[in-house]
Amino acid sequence: MKIVIFGLTISSSWGNGHATLWRGLCRSLAKRGHRIVFFEKDAPYYASNRDLVEIPGGDLVLYEDWNGVRARAEKELVDADVALVTSYCPDGVAAGDLLLSTPRAIRAFYDLDTPVTFSRLDAGDPISYIGSCGLGGYDLVLSYTGGRALERLRTDLGARHVAPLYGHVDPDVHRPVETVEHYVSDLSYLGTYASDRQGTLQRLFIDPAACRPDRRFLIGGAQYPADFPWQPNVHFVQHLPPSEHPAFFSSSRLTLNVTRQAMAEMGWCPSGRLFEAAACGAPILSDRWEGFDSFFEPGKDILIAESTADAVAALDLTDAELARIAKAGRERVLAEHTSDHRAKQLEILLEGTTSPLPSPGGSAAMMEA
């Protein structure tokens, strides 16, 4: 199939979660014989932090403005089998209008930010990537979030056929590597500062650091404020490029996952970083949300913490126990949550647009090819 995508970015992994996911998915689709044409607005921020310049087996089309690239988009859509626009595409409405006028291709919308979409909708704020007619014109609406988000896409935005397409990891990129000394820690956390995560981070990371002053804690990320409650044994790495993530996770005795508030409240929304850490062989300590058990089995392939005592207890586990959990977590991800799995699932969903889609109750297992 020829798949034409109008997205936020695939060329820069800085400050967004879209690029890494698209890289893995496009690579897997290309391996399966599909050709991708990805349209990305050449935004200055991404241009100055670009870490990919071409798509294997496909075309990356960078453009300055929509009017200047519209003719190229029309030409690419003439023989496209699938045309897809995503959330936060800077020209999402215009691209969506053009896409919906395409008679030949399957027309799809992929919301990679569903909790944010509904937060804005509930607040009455404009949604820059969805037109006034909602999502009813699309043949298929994909959501990074499952569960009740799928029903809201129908009832609130008019989507006719919806299905989850969850996060994933490319195990050729995220895999166990040699330990790097300055990333070595007893507990690590990788994430940009977010005020809505701070309460959980305090409870599951900062307070345990105070309880275990002899242990080394490491935060990797950006935008941490000056008044962040650092502890003497909490170390910091300012922004970590994706190429360093495997070393960061592989050097962690245990790593913490904290979910953004909007995602946690909606549930059924595993972050790509959760899968990346597992694929790198790091034992994971995570908060919990509705649907979590469909992706990992707590106590078997992941550890769950709600309190500081839970986090300290996880820190006190033996190396052998943490290694067992890490092994099980990596096996679970390789068996169910790789980019190859999502590419196969996408194929099935696209084929299903000519017939009623299966009930998208949100089960991760349901999505298996």
N, C-alpha and C positions, 0 to 999 in steps of 0.2 A: 504494500500500500504506500501511496504517497500521502504523508501527513503534514499539513501546514499548520503551524502553531503561531499564535500571536500572544506573547507572554511578557512578563516583567523583565527577566534577565536569565540568560544561561551563561553569559560571558564573564560575569563577576559574582564571586561568592561572598563579597563583602556586604555585611549589613542586611542580608536577606537569607531565607531558607529555601528559596525557589531554585537557585542555580544548581546546587548540588543534586537535588532531586531530579531535575531535568537532565543533567549530565548522565546520571545512572540510567534513567529510563530511555533516553535517546540512544545511548550506547547499546542497551539490550534490544531495543527495537531494530536498530541497524543490524545487529547480529542475526535477527530473525528475518532479514531481507527487506525491511521497510526503509523508506527514504524520508528524512525529516527536512523540512524547510522551516527555520525558526526566525520569526521577525522580532527584533528587539530595538526599542528606541535607544539611540546612542546618548543616554543621559550622562552628563558630566561626571557625576559621582561614580557611576559604574565604569565609565571610560578611564578614569584615573586610577581605578583599582581592578583593572581587567586581568583575569588569570586564565582565560580561555579565548582563543581566537578562531577556532574552527570546530565544526562538529563532524566526527568521523562518519563517513557515509552520508553526509547531509550538507545543507547550506545554512550558514548564519548570515542573516540579512540585517545589518545595522543601518538605521535610518535616522535622519535629522528631524523630519516632521512628516505627519501622516499624508498631507497632500503630495509631498514629494515621492512617497513610496506607494501610493495607492495603485498606480498603474502596474507596478511590479506585483503587488499583492493580487490584483485581479488576474494577472497572467498566471501566477502560480496556482490560483484556485480553479482555473479552467479544467485542469486534469487531476485535481486532488481527489483522493478517495475519502479523506477525513480532513475537516477544518475545525480547529479548536482555538478558543480564546480563553484566557485565564484571568483569575482575579488579579487585581493590581496591574494589569496590562495598562500602560499609560494612555493608550488609545483604545481601550476596551470597548467603549460604546460604538465608536466608528468602525472598528474592526468587526464587532459583532453584527452591525447592520450590513456590512459587506458580505460577511460570511453567511448570514441568513438569506441573502439573495442568491446564493450559489445553488443551482439546481442539482448538481451531480453529487457533491460530497455529503457525507454524514456530518451534520453540524453539531458540535459539542462545546460545552462550557465546563471548565474545570476550576472549581473554587478551592484553592489551596489555603484559604483563610476563612473558612466558614464561620467560626466563632466570632471573628472580627466583623464579618458581613452582617451577622445578626445583631451584634452589639450596636453597629451604626444604624441598622434598620430600627431597632427598638428605641434608640435615642432620637430618631427622626433626622439623622444626619444623612447627607447625600452619599451615594455609593458610586464612585467615579467609573467603575468598570461594568455596571449593569444599567441598561437603558430603562426608560420609563415603562416599557412593556414587560419588564421582568424577564423570566427565563423560559416562558412558554413556547417560544419559537424554536428552541433547540431540540434536536432529536434525542440528545443524551446530556444529562447534567451529572458530572462527576464531583465528588466531594472528598476532600482530605479527611473529613470528619464523618463518622457514621452515627448510628443511634438516632436519637430524636431530631438531629439536624437534617436528616434526610426527609422526614415528614414536613419539617418547616420549609424546606426548599420547594416542596409541592404547594403547601397551603399559603405560604407568605409570598413566594416569588413565582408561582405558576408553573414550576417545572413539571413536565409530563412523565419523563423517565429519569429516575435518579439511581445512583449507585455509589458506594464508597470506592475510592481508589486511595488506599492508605499510603503513608510514608514507607520508605524502603531504604536499602543500603546496597551499594556496589561493593561486594566483598573483594574485588580485585584492587580496590582503592583503600578500603578500610579493612585491615587485617592485622594480626599480631606482628609486631616488629620488635627490634632490640630496645631494651630499656635505655632511656636517655637520662643522665644523672640529674639535670636541673628540673626534670619533670617528675622525679620520684616523689611519691607521697603515700601516706596511709589512707587519706581520703581526698579525692579531687572533685572539683566542680567546674564544668566548662559551660559558660553562658554569658551573654551580655547582661549587664545590670538591668533589672526591671523592678520597679517599686511593688508591683503586684505579686512578685515572687519573694520579696524580702522577708516576710513573716516566716515562710517555710524554710528559707535559707538560714535564717537566724536559728530556728528550732532544730534543724537537721544538720547544720554545718558549723555555724559560729559557736553555738552553745556546746556542742560536743568537743570543739577545739579547746574550749575553756576547761572542760572536764578531763581532757587527756593532753596536758601540756607537753608530755614527752613525745607526742606523735606529730608528724609533719602533715600539714594541710595545704592544698594548692588550689587557687582559683585562676582560671584562664578566661579572659573576656575583656570587654570594653565598657566605657561609660560608668565606671564605678565612682560614686560621689566622694568628695573629700571627707565627709563625715561617716563613711562606711565603718562599721564597728570591727575593724581589724583586730586580730589577736596576735601576740608575739610569735606564735607558731603557725600562723596563716600566711602563706607566701602568695605572690601574685605574678602572673604573666600577662602583660598588656597585649591584647588581641593576638589570637593564634590563627594563622592562615590554615585553611583546610589540609594542606599538605603535612602539617604538624600534628593533626588530630590523632593519627594512629600512634605516634610516639607518646603523646600525652596520655592517651588511654592505656597503652601498653605498659606505661611506667607507674600506673596507679594500682595500689593494692586493693582499693575499692573506689568506685566513682559514684557520685550522687546525681540523680536526675530530679529536677524540679520543674513542674509543668506550669506554663502561664495560666493565670487565673481563669481567663475566658475559656481556654481549652479544657481545663480541669472541670469547670462547671458544666460544660456541655458533654464531656466524656467522649469515649470512642475516638480519641485523637492522639495516637502515639507520635511523638516527635521523631523526625529522622535521626536526631542525635542519639536517641535511645537505642535505635538499631545499630548505629555506628559504633557506639561503645561496646555493645555486645559482640559485634563482628570482630572488634579488635581484641576480644578475649578478656575484657575487664569485667569483674563482678560488679553488678549494679545494685545500688540502694536507691529506691524511688518512692515518691509520693504515689498516691493511688487515686483513681477516678473510675467512674462508671465504665464498664467494658474492658477494664484493664486485663482481667483474667482471660480474655480471648486472645491476647497477644503474648502474655507470659504467665507462667504458673508460679505464684508467690511461694517462696520457700523451696522451690525446686530449681528454677532457672533465674530467679531474681529475688531480691530482698525488699521488703516493704517497711517503711518507717512512717509513723505518725507523730512520734514524740522524740524528744532528745534522748530519752532512755533507750528507745528502739535503735537510734543511730549509734549510740555508744555500745550497745550490745552487738551490733553488726561489726563495729570496729574490733571488738574483743574476740570475734570468731577466729578460729585457727586458720593458718595459711591453707591447710588441706581442705577445709570446709569452703573457703572462698574460691579455691581453685575448682572445686566440684561445681559450684554455682556458676562460675564463669564458663566452664566447659558446656554445661547444660544450656546456658543462655546463648552461647555462640551457635550451638547445634540447632536450637529452636529458630534462631534468625536465619541461618543458612537453609533451613528446611521450609521456611514459610514467608520470609520478609525481605527477599533480595529484589533488586531491580528486575532480574529475569522473571521472578514470579509476577511482579506487577505488569510487565510487558505482556505476559501471557494472559493475565486477567483483563487487561485493556483490549486485547484482541477479541476475547470472548464477549465482552460488553459491547464492543462495536458491532460484532456479528449479530448480537441480540437486539439491535435497534430496529430490526425489521420484524421482530416478534416481541411479545411482552417480556420484560425483564423479570428475573426472579425477584422475589420479595427482598428488599434491601434491609433486612432487620438489623444488619450491622455486624453479623458474625464474620470474623476474619476467616474462619474455615470455609464459609460459604463462597468466599472469593477464590478459593483454590482452583487452579486449572486441572 
